[in-house]
Amino acid sequence: MEFTQFLWMTFGVFVTLCIMSFLYKDNPFYKFAEHLVVGVSAGYFVVILWHTGLVPKLFQRLADGDWYYGFLNSSNLEYLIPAILGCLMWTRFSKDYSWLSRWPMALYIGISAGLAVPLEMSNRVNKQLQAMMVKIDWANFFGHDGFDLLDITNGLSQLLILVGALAAIIYFFFSKEHKGAFGHVATLGIWVLMIGFGASFGFTVMARISLFINRLQDTFAWGHQSFDTSNEHYSIFFPIVFWGLVLFVTGYIAYEIVTHLRKKATTS
Amino acid sequence: MKYKILIVGMVLLFGLSSVWAQSEPEESDSVVIDSAELFPAPVSDIKLSDKPNDHGHAVVVTWEPSADDGGGKNNVVQYEIYWSTSFDGPFDTAGVVPSGTREFEHVGSKDPDDPKYIPDNTDLFYQIDVVTADPLIRTTSGTEGPVQCSGQWYNTGRTPVLIAVLIFGLLTAVFVTSARKGRKLYVRPIGGIEAVDDAIGRATEMGRPILYVLGLGSAADVATIASFTILGRVAKRVAEYQTELIVPTYDPIVMSVAQEVVKSAYYDAGRPEDYKEDIVHFVTQSQFAYVAAVNGTMLRELPATNVYMGKFFAESLLLAETGSLAGSIQISGTDEIAQIPFFIVACDYTLIGEELYAASAYLGREPKLLGSLKAQDWAKAAVVILAIIGLIAANLGWDSFTNLFQVVD
């Protein structure tokens, strides 16, 4: 690893520590990392939108026209419509004409909502409904290899999924109070939902822990690189940078402890 | 000596010529026979048709497999389908399918700049190569065509969706009309929404702001649209109580719509002079950068109440946990099933899935929204009944009933 690569790695570790320091409290290092990531991402997305949106989807389509004619001599004139609608968004900066920006917004939301209706109905109603109409496997009601409740393809699981789904739907009835038998079914529904959420929570937390482990591995790799004499580019600057960062972090921690103790002494 | 050499030479020449004469035809015959044996029979009965129920730019190719596919020489490995816009070619590869296949859907792009573009309403021609393990040993069919592809206005495979939408639309119209006529439509209390007013009151008493997060959805997401309604209600109350409101946004369009919503709410509350453009502000369109900024706001501004309503992804727990650390009352709602558990553990009140949509109707009390909510309940009742009937039908083998609900995309 070359020294410049090592410096970037060090910066990655530093920013990781900056973000982690948020667990203690808000501090200048967290603020630095926060503003860095917000600023970089904002700039990055401007470039991305330019290169993946405006250039290929507008300018290249109008490229056979001439700019000094306002691209009106282009063969793809229809692309001027979204271009004009996009420009109308800029009228938000004018007090007199800001109402014009509502046109593209209305069009965007209207089209999206219209597209969503058949899609949602198909995916969340029709297909789910048909999926509930299953042929229960009565021959293997308790499992395909004898009594095996972990076998989710058995008849009992199919029946439980169906009952759970129906109970959960009943929980989402808003026009009727959850009382009596209806209330009991709704309670079963919320239990089913909570069991599902619990499983989902555990699964996702494990995924997050794996992300944390990944950051730790990167940090350990950085520590290893700092003293890896087998590295052909190794020089004295590697451990100097390492100890520099370590001293910086411990120095800040010491400063925070001293400040805290002083505050405590002043208040007492 | 000369005669001896001449005789030996002639004998050798004769011998060689006889060997040549014997061996050459044999070799030649054997190659011809082997080749004929190796080359597979071509496919037959190639049929071309426009792919039905699509947006065009797609052709369905069917054929009768080669006699050597699964029988005969049994040496067919795959079929290679070629297409062209001209009978004489040149032909481009449309796709490759394994032996035993009788159909191929040549689905292309509708973008003329895309190399996979297939033009609509243009004559197209196809050839099918029967290919053996040795790619050089193959048999090409004759050129078939022309066929033209085009898009259809109506997808017959989605008729069940159309019927469901029409029924739901009818139900909505009936209930909206009924609500407009003054019929009282009951909506059961939703805990999280009941808490919104209390939370705004708490913020006013504490002199701290209210943070409203619309999530990462676009303005077209149903959850975000529902969130706009709730934001309107919150903003109106905030304006009435003269509390501070902070709305950091992730999407520029969402920001614009939210600005309009908040502005209208301030006007409705009779306090247009209190409205400031930067109440609703854009942060960034990077997920975790947005989280970092909102988390920073939470710890610096120390809002009394955090409201998370809309579409959330991996940032849900990061936001809710920070808000909890900051000591804020937290109310959340999302239709993202995977994120609801995080809100449940870290927030004081959580609207689960459809409760978010119901909340907007519950708060707004507008006939349109209440009628829609009532129609949803009827639709849910229909789903429960149909699911039970469908289950019985499926177990009794009445497939004609279950097929009524089948959607073919």
Interface residues (C-beta under 8 A of the other chain):
Chain A: I19 F22 K25 D26 Y30 K31 A33 E34 V37 V38 V40 S41 A42 Y44 F45 M89 R92 S101 R102 M105 Y108 I109 I111 S112 A113 L115 A116 V117 P118 E120 M121 S122 V125 N126 K127 L129 Q130 M132 M133 V134 K135 I136 L162 A165 L166 I169 I170 F172 F173 F174 S175 K176 E177 H178 L193 M194 G196 F197 G198 S200 F201 T204 R208
Chain B: R158 P160 V161 L162 A164 V165 F168 L185 Y186 V187 R188 I190 S218 A219 A220 D221 V222 I225 I253 S256 V257 E260 V283 T284 Q285 S286 F288 A289 Y290 A292 A293 N295 G296 L299 R300 L317 T322 I337 A338 I340 P341 F342 I344 V345 I352 G353 E354 E355 A358 Y362 L373 K374 Q376 D377 A379 K380 A381 V383 V384 L386 A387 I388 G390 L391 A393 A394 N395 T402 F405 Q406 V407 D409
